[in-house]
């Protein structure tokens, strides 16, 4: 089993419904998780070093270690223990409230980023081994997935599509980075659309049909929305035809 298949099977095993029920309503730690300058100086770290993003890329992309959220969170707590405690005291939150809120917030980051990392594995299976780079630094420059293929540098940015009436046309910020920007969109329909794909009149719901017709994404049985190779094949075919 290759790593893409292994990661896909891992995503299928996640009890997404249980996690959502457990953490969706907990929004205690909503402030920016940025260390103040005095703590950065004290610990000799960067402002974002308290966050879980670097560790997510390390575990699931660099180390290819597909562990559960709870296992990941324990590693994160252990690695960032001193910084987290310093930050908690700085914002003057009680320990119970802070860590309860932090776990819920970290879960939301985890759930979003592992699906993006999965897309990186899909891109690599499309363009070839060693063709993809992902990191927090690239992410901050607007390259969620950076592909180097036949001398072409493609900077994919993952965006959530909205069909609620008005869709923002404002592009997400990108810093200067070599290569061609490519946006790939995904839709996350309400779960009840999949539970009830037809109206009372027996007609297929518009959102369900739109999602099923879009072969760039697929929905796992537990609700995870993942990208397929069809999201990346257009650019590959374009380059191959040159």
C-alpha positions as CSV (number, residue, x, y, z in Angstrom):
1,X,0.0,0.0,0.0
2,X,1.5,3.4,-1.0
3,X,1.4,6.4,1.2
4,X,-1.6,8.0,-0.5
5,X,-3.7,4.8,0.0
6,X,-2.5,4.5,3.5
7,X,-3.4,8.1,4.3
8,X,-6.8,7.8,2.7
9,X,-7.5,4.7,4.8
10,X,-6.4,6.6,7.8
11,X,-8.8,9.5,7.1
12,X,-11.7,7.0,6.6
13,X,-11.0,5.6,10.1
14,X,-11.3,9.0,11.8
15,X,-14.5,9.3,13.9
16,X,-15.3,12.7,12.5
17,X,-18.9,12.8,13.9
18,X,-17.7,12.1,17.4
19,X,-15.0,14.8,17.2
20,X,-17.4,17.4,15.8
21,X,-19.9,16.6,18.6
22,X,-17.2,16.8,21.2
23,X,-15.4,20.0,20.0
24,X,-17.7,22.0,17.7
25,X,-19.3,24.0,20.5
26,X,-16.1,24.8,22.5
27,X,-14.7,28.2,21.4
28,X,-12.9,29.4,24.5
29,X,-9.4,30.0,23.1
30,X,-10.2,32.2,20.1
31,X,-7.4,34.8,20.4
32,X,-4.5,34.8,18.0
33,X,-2.0,32.2,19.1
34,X,0.9,34.5,18.7
35,X,3.6,34.8,21.4
36,X,4.1,38.4,22.7
37,X,7.6,39.8,21.9
38,X,8.7,39.5,25.5
39,X,8.0,35.8,25.6
40,X,9.7,35.3,22.2
41,X,12.8,37.0,23.6
42,X,12.7,35.0,26.8
43,X,12.5,31.6,25.0
44,X,14.3,32.6,21.9
45,X,11.5,31.5,19.6
46,X,9.3,33.0,16.9
47,X,5.8,34.4,17.4
48,X,4.1,31.4,15.8
49,X,6.1,28.8,17.6
50,X,3.2,28.1,20.0
51,X,1.0,26.8,17.1
52,X,0.6,23.2,16.0
53,X,1.0,23.9,12.2
54,X,4.8,23.1,12.0
55,X,4.3,19.9,13.9
56,X,1.3,18.8,11.7
57,X,3.5,19.1,8.6
58,X,6.3,17.2,10.3
59,X,4.2,14.3,11.5
60,X,1.9,13.8,8.6
61,X,4.0,15.0,5.6
62,X,7.7,14.7,6.5
63,X,7.6,11.7,8.9
64,X,4.5,10.2,7.2
65,X,3.2,9.1,10.6
66,X,-0.6,8.8,10.4
67,X,-1.6,9.0,14.0
68,X,-4.9,9.9,15.6
69,X,-5.8,13.4,16.7
70,X,-5.5,12.4,20.4
71,X,-2.0,11.0,19.8
72,X,-1.0,14.1,17.9
73,X,-2.4,16.4,20.6
74,X,-0.3,14.6,23.3
75,X,2.8,15.1,21.2
76,X,2.0,18.8,20.7
77,X,1.3,19.3,24.4
78,X,4.6,17.7,25.3
79,X,6.6,19.6,22.8
80,X,5.1,23.0,23.5
81,X,4.4,22.6,27.3
82,X,6.7,25.4,28.5
83,X,5.5,27.9,25.8
84,X,1.9,27.0,26.3
85,X,2.1,27.6,30.0
86,X,3.9,30.9,29.6
87,X,1.2,32.0,27.1
88,X,-1.7,30.9,29.3
89,X,-0.3,32.9,32.2
90,X,0.2,35.9,29.9
91,X,-3.4,35.9,28.8
92,X,-4.5,35.2,32.4
93,X,-6.7,32.2,31.7
94,X,-7.4,29.4,34.2
95,X,-5.7,26.1,33.3
96,X,-9.0,24.1,32.8
97,X,-10.5,26.7,30.5
98,X,-7.3,27.2,28.5
99,X,-6.5,23.6,27.8
100,X,-10.1,22.7,27.1
101,X,-10.4,25.4,24.6
102,X,-6.9,24.8,23.2
103,X,-7.7,21.1,22.4
104,X,-10.9,22.1,20.6
105,X,-9.1,24.7,18.6
106,X,-6.2,22.4,17.8
107,X,-8.7,19.8,16.6
108,X,-10.2,22.3,14.1
109,X,-6.7,23.1,12.8
110,X,-5.8,19.4,12.6
111,X,-9.0,18.4,10.7
112,X,-8.5,21.2,8.2
113,X,-4.8,20.7,7.6
114,X,-4.7,17.0,7.3
115,X,-7.1,17.1,4.4
116,X,-4.9,19.7,2.8
117,X,-1.8,17.5,3.4
118,X,-3.8,14.6,1.9
119,X,-4.2,16.7,-1.2
120,X,-0.4,17.0,-1.3
121,X,-0.2,13.2,-1.5
122,X,-2.7,13.2,-4.3
123,X,-0.6,15.9,-6.1
124,X,2.6,13.8,-5.6
125,X,0.8,10.7,-7.0
126,X,-0.1,12.8,-10.1
127,X,3.1,14.6,-10.8
128,X,5.6,12.0,-9.4
129,X,7.5,11.2,-6.3
130,X,9.5,14.1,-4.9
131,X,7.6,16.7,-7.0
132,X,5.7,18.3,-4.0
133,X,6.8,20.5,-1.2
134,X,4.6,21.6,1.8
135,X,5.4,23.6,4.9
136,X,4.1,26.4,7.1
137,X,6.5,28.8,5.4
138,X,5.2,28.0,1.9
139,X,1.6,28.0,3.2
140,X,2.2,31.6,4.5
141,X,3.3,32.6,1.0
142,X,0.2,31.3,-0.6
143,X,1.5,27.9,-1.7
144,X,-0.4,25.3,0.2
145,X,1.0,22.7,-2.2
146,X,4.1,23.6,-4.3
147,X,4.7,21.4,-7.3
148,X,7.9,21.3,-9.3
149,X,7.2,19.4,-12.6
150,X,9.3,19.4,-15.7
151,X,10.8,22.8,-14.8
152,X,7.4,24.3,-14.0
153,X,6.7,25.6,-10.5
154,X,3.1,25.5,-9.6
155,X,1.8,27.1,-6.4
156,X,-1.5,25.6,-5.5
157,X,-3.7,27.4,-3.0
158,X,-6.7,25.6,-1.6
159,X,-9.9,27.6,-1.3
160,X,-13.3,26.8,0.0
161,X,-16.1,27.5,-2.5
162,X,-19.3,29.2,-1.4
163,X,-22.7,28.8,-3.0
164,X,-24.6,30.7,-0.3
165,X,-25.6,33.5,-2.8
166,X,-22.5,35.8,-2.9
167,X,-19.0,34.5,-3.5
168,X,-16.1,36.6,-2.6
169,X,-13.9,37.4,-5.7
170,X,-11.2,38.9,-3.5
171,X,-8.0,36.8,-3.9
172,X,-6.3,35.5,-0.8
173,X,-3.0,37.3,-0.2
174,X,0.2,35.9,-1.7
175,X,3.7,36.9,-1.0
176,X,6.3,37.0,-3.7
177,X,7.1,33.4,-4.6
178,X,8.5,32.0,-7.8
179,X,6.1,30.1,-10.0
180,X,2.5,30.1,-11.3
181,X,-0.4,30.5,-8.8
182,X,-3.1,27.9,-9.2
183,X,-6.3,28.0,-7.2
184,X,-8.2,24.8,-6.5
185,X,-11.7,25.0,-4.9
186,X,-13.6,22.6,-2.8
187,X,-17.1,22.5,-1.4
188,X,-18.3,21.2,1.9
189,X,-22.0,20.6,1.6
190,X,-24.2,20.2,4.7
191,X,-24.2,16.5,5.8
192,X,-28.0,16.4,5.6
193,X,-27.7,16.8,1.8
194,X,-26.0,13.3,1.6
195,X,-28.5,11.9,4.1
196,X,-31.4,13.2,2.0
197,X,-30.2,13.8,-1.5
198,X,-33.7,14.2,-2.9
199,X,-36.5,16.6,-2.1
200,X,-40.0,15.6,-1.1
201,X,-40.9,15.8,-4.7
202,X,-38.3,13.2,-5.6
203,X,-36.0,15.7,-7.3
204,X,-32.2,15.5,-6.8
205,X,-31.0,18.4,-4.6
206,X,-29.0,21.0,-6.4
207,X,-26.1,20.9,-3.9
208,X,-25.9,17.2,-4.0
209,X,-25.9,17.0,-7.8
210,X,-23.3,19.8,-8.1
211,X,-21.0,18.0,-5.6
212,X,-21.4,14.6,-7.3
213,X,-20.8,16.0,-10.7
214,X,-17.5,17.6,-9.7
215,X,-14.9,14.9,-10.0
216,X,-12.1,17.0,-8.5
217,X,-13.4,16.1,-5.0
218,X,-14.8,13.1,-3.3
219,X,-16.5,12.5,0.0
220,X,-15.4,9.7,2.4
221,X,-18.1,7.8,4.3
222,X,-17.3,9.7,7.5
223,X,-17.7,13.1,5.9
224,X,-14.1,14.1,5.0
225,X,-14.0,15.9,1.7
226,X,-10.8,15.0,-0.2
227,X,-9.3,16.0,-3.6
228,X,-8.9,13.6,-6.4
229,X,-6.3,13.5,-9.2
230,X,-8.8,15.4,-11.4
231,X,-7.9,18.5,-9.4
232,X,-4.3,18.3,-10.6
233,X,-4.5,16.6,-14.0
234,X,-5.4,19.7,-16.0
235,X,-2.1,21.4,-15.3
236,X,-0.1,18.2,-15.7
237,X,-1.8,17.5,-19.1
238,X,-1.1,21.1,-20.1
239,X,2.6,20.9,-19.3
240,X,2.9,17.4,-20.9
241,X,1.4,18.7,-24.1
242,X,3.9,21.5,-24.5
